[in-house]
Amino acid sequence: MVPAHGSRVAEAVYRPLLASRRGELEALAHLDNAAATLLAPVLMVSTVDSSLVDLLGRLPAGLVPAVDISTLPDAPETELVRWGVPVVPAIGLADSDRRLVAHGAAAQAYARRAVVRLRARRDRSGPDATTAAAERIWRHARLVPEQCDLLVDAGDVCCPAELRAAEPRVRRLVDWSRRHAWRTVTVAAGGMPPTLHRLPTDEPVRLDRWDWQLWQRLADLGVGYGDYGVAPAAPGDDGAGDRVPTVRYTADGAWWVYRWSRRGGRGDERFADLCRTLVSAPHWPAAGAGFSWGDHELLRRARRVAGAGSPANWTAWSTSHHLAYVLAALIRPTDERRYGRWSSDERGRPGRPYRGGETRRAG
């Protein structure tokens, strides 16, 4: 067992867990160099093909993502070192010995580090058993704790009850982490509901960011922040294939979900109306189109300069804004992080209605 550092300071980095779909990868590809150096994404891969490797190769030079292939079978094509692009292996406690050896080879070939993903709900065992599992990873992958970033994944936290249950569970795991000299410790959770189909359409709906509230409750632990972008943590119908024009727009403490299905107009017209409503809302940033690539694209649609795009585009633009917003929040002073940097009317108070509509939670 390696003793933990006497005092650990979490890196000023944001570690989102993102699906390896075109929308999320396109949002990453449009990061500027300054933002790319502050981001450490974990890509959850469900299939491996040449298009995925090609998209990874188009990411900014300063952005080296971690890749989680835990749902894929052990096979030569899933060995990260064979992909020919710089990546960091994301290692699970249940990975086979063979996969751990392959992950170790990838770690040594590229960044000389790895991410160990500890799932708070799935990897439920005592501290000694968890230590034994971590030591098996280090042994087979030929790594030491100082080369590993620990990612404590709380899973879905989508309501007050889940928030109350997650906090003590995560605190126990972070307390266990202090036994070892991890490079960094990050807590991630997903706050987006697994489905949006029950939300009303043609009006913006406010949803609380319970994942953000969890991290704020853990501020005394000094851990880094991670989330699932604008998608839910659990696999399911997250609306990625929904043909109803949808934008998930991040604000301080909340998402504003826009689902537009007004009849009588073409898709381009409906999406333009959605975007016009968004850019006139109080949570539209003061920087406007300059806030992120996604905001630039949304403003172009509001002005009818371009067409509505596809569900993958809507995910890309929503994710782009979300990444920029979270990065800005993480580097703001504490008082601004709590209240947001927009007007005093946009402080994300739970339960506050928007333009006469109710605050809603998808269920």
N, C-alpha and C positions, 0 to 999 in steps of 0.2 A: 504494500500500500504506500502511495506517495503522499506525504503530508500536504495539506492545502496551504496556500499563501496566507500570511497573517492578515493581510487586508487586500481585497480584490477590488479594483475599480473597473466597472463594466465599460467596454468600448463604446464610443459614441457612434453606434452603427444600428441600422434598421435591418431586420432579418425577416422579410416576408416569405411565407410559404405559398408558392404559386403553382397552379397547374401548368404543364408544359404545352399549352394550347397556343394557337397563333395569336390570339388577342393579347394574352399576358406577355408573350415573347416580343410582340411588336411594341408594347409599352416600354419594356426594358430596352429595346434597341434604340428608342428615341430619347433615352436619358442623356443629358449632357455629361461631360467628363467630370465636372465637380460633383454632381449627384451620384454618378456611378461609383466613385471612390467611397461614398458613405453607405452604400447599399450592399448587402450580402444575402441575395435571395437563395432560397432553397426551392428547386424545381422538382415537382412530383411527376415522375414520368410513368405513363401507363402503356405506351407503345414506343418502340424504337424503329426509326426509319431514316432514310437519307435526308428528308426534309427537316427533321428535328435537328440533326447534326449541322445542317446548313444554317438554320436559324440561330443555333448557338454560336456559330462562327461569325455571325453578324453583330453580336453584342459589342458594346463599347469596350475598348481595350482594357480599361481599368476595372471592368466588371467580370469577376470570376465566380460563377454561380456554383452552389452545391447542388448535387443531383441525387435524388432519392429514387432508387429503382426497386424498393422493397416489395412491390406488387408483381414484379417480373420474375420469371423463372431463372435459375442459374444456368447461364448459357454463354458461349463466347461472345455473342453480339451484345450482351449486357455488361461486359467488362469495360468500364469507363476508359481505361488506358488505351483501348482499341479505337476510340472515337476520333482521336486526333485533334481534339479541341481542349483547351485548359478548363478543367472543372475540379471541384472539390467533392469527394465522396461524402454522402450523407449516410451514416451507418445506423442501423437499428439493432437493439439488443438481441433480437431473435434471428439476425442474419446468420446464415450457415458459415461454417469454418472456411469453406471454399470461397464464398463471397467476401469474407473478411480479408483473406489473402489478396484477392483481386483489388479490393478497395485500398489496401495498403500499398499495392503497386501504383495505383492511380495517385494516391497522396504523395508518394515519393517522386513521381514523374512531373507533377505540376506544382501545387502550392505548398507541398510538404506539411499539409495539415488536413484535418477532417472535421466534419460535424457529427456529433453523436446525438441522435434524436431519441429522447426519452419520453414516451407517451404516457401521460399521467393516468389515463384511463385503462390502457391496454397492459402496460408494463407494471402491473401492481404486485409488488413483492416487498419484502422487508429490506432494510438498508444493507444488510450483509449479502443478501442474494443479489441486490442491484450492484453492489461493489464487485461481486464475483463475475457478473455479466460484463461489467465494464473492463475488468482485468482480462477477460477472454478476448475482448475486442482489441485491446492494446497488444496482447501477446501475438495474436494471429496476424494483425495488420502491421505489426512492428512499429507501433506508435507509442508515444508517451503522453500523459495527460496534458502537458504544456503545448502539445501540437493539436489539441482537440477543443473545439468549441462545443459546449453542452447546450442543447436546445431542449428545454422542458416544454413539451407540447400539451397544453391543457385541453385541446379539442374544442368542441363547440361550447360557447358560453353565450347563450342567446336570451337569457331572461334573468330576473333577480335570483330565482332559486338556484339556477346553474352557477351564477356568480358566487353565491354563498357556499355552494358545495366545492367549487374549484379552488377558492382561496386557501383553505387549510391544507388541501391536498398538495397544491403547488408549494406552499411554504415548507412542508415536510421534505419535498424533493430538493428544494434549494438548500435546506439545512443539511441534507445528506451530501449535496455537492461540495460542501466545504471540507469534506474529508480529503479531497483531491485537488491537485493544482491545475484545474481546467484553465485553458487560455482565456475563455470568456464564458459567461452563463447568460442565456437569454430565455425569457418566458414568452411563448406564443400562444394565441388562442384565436378562435374564429367567432365573430359576432353576427355575421350575416345569417338570417334565417334560411333553412334549407330549401324553401320554396317561396316565391313571390306571387304565385298565381292568385292567392286569395286577397291580395291588396287591391284597393280600388284603382281604377284607371282614370286618366285625364285630370289628375290632380297630384301635386307632389305630396309624398307621404314621409313622415319623419320616423326613423327607426333608431333606437339607442345603440351606440357602439359599446356593448357590454365588454368586449375584449379590451378596449381602451380603459374602461373603468377598472377591470381586473388589474391591469398593469399599474394604474395609479394607486390602487390599494397596496401594491407590493413595493411602493417607492422606497420604503425603508431598507429593502434588501439590496438595492443597488444593482439590479439585474437589467439586461438589455431588453428591448421591445421587439416583438415579432407578431405578425398576424397573418391572415389568409387573404390579404388584399380585399377585394369586394366580393369574394366568394365564400360559401360556407365551408367549415372544416370537414364535415362529414360528406362523403360522396352522395350524390342524389340529384334531384331536379333543381339546379340552382338558376335556371333560366337561361343558361348559355345558348340553348337552341330555341329560345322563345322568339317567335317572329313579331311579337308586339314590341314596337320600339321602346327600349328600356335603357335608362341611364341610372347608375348608382353613384350619387355624388356625395363625396365626403366633406363633412364640416366638423367643427369642434364638438366631440361627444356624440355625433349623430351622422347617419346617412340620410340623404334626401333621395327617395326613389321615385323616379319619373317613369310611368308606364302609360304610353299614349296609344289609344285605340279608337280615336274619334272617327266616326263613319263619314262617308261622303267625300273623302279626299284620298289621293294617292299616298304611298308610303313616304315619298320625299316631302310632301306637304305636311303630313302628320309629324314627321321628325323635325322639320323646320319649326313647326309650332311648339313642339316640346322644347327645342333649344332656345327659342325666343322667350319662353316662360322661364327657363333656367337662367339665362343671362340677365334677366330683369329682377331676379330674386335677391334678397339681402345676403344670401350665402355665396353669391357669385363673387370671386375674389377681386380686391381692388386692382390687382395687376392684370386682371382680365385674361386676354389671350396669351399674355406673357408669363402666366403662372406655370403652365406646363404645355407640352405638345398636345395633350388631350383637350385642354381648354381652348387652344388655338383651333383645333378641328371642330369643336362644338360651336364656337363662334362663327366659323365659316358656314356651318349648316344653318345657324340662326339667320345669317344674311343671305341664304340661298345661293352661296357661291359653289357649293358642291352637293352631291346627292346624299341620301340618308345612310348609305352604307349597309352593313350586314350585322348580325349579332356578334360576330367576332370583332368588328370595328367598335361596336358599342362597348364591348368588354375592354378593348384596348384603350379607348378614350377615358372610360371610367377608371381603369387601373392606373393610367398615366397621371390623372389628377390625384388619385389616392396616394400614390407613391410620393408625389411632390408635396402633398399636404402633410403627410406623416413626417417626412424628412424635415419640413419647416417647423413642425411642432416639436420635434425632438431636439432641435438646436436652438429653440427659443429659450429665453430665461424662464424660470419656474413659474413666475406669476403670469406670464403671457401664455405659457403652455396650458395653465389651468383654465384661463378664460378665453383663449383664442386671440387672434390678432386682428379680427375684423371689428365691427362696431359693437358697442355694448349690448345691442339687441340680439346679437348672434352668439350667445354664450352656451348654446346647446343645453339649456336647462331641461332635464327630463320632464316629459309630459307637457311641454309648451306647444300649443297649437300653432299651425302655420296658416296664415290667411284664412282664418275661420274654419279650417279643417281640423279633424281630430288627430292627435298623435296616435299612431297605430303600431301594432306589432303583428307581423305575419304569424299565422298559426296554422 
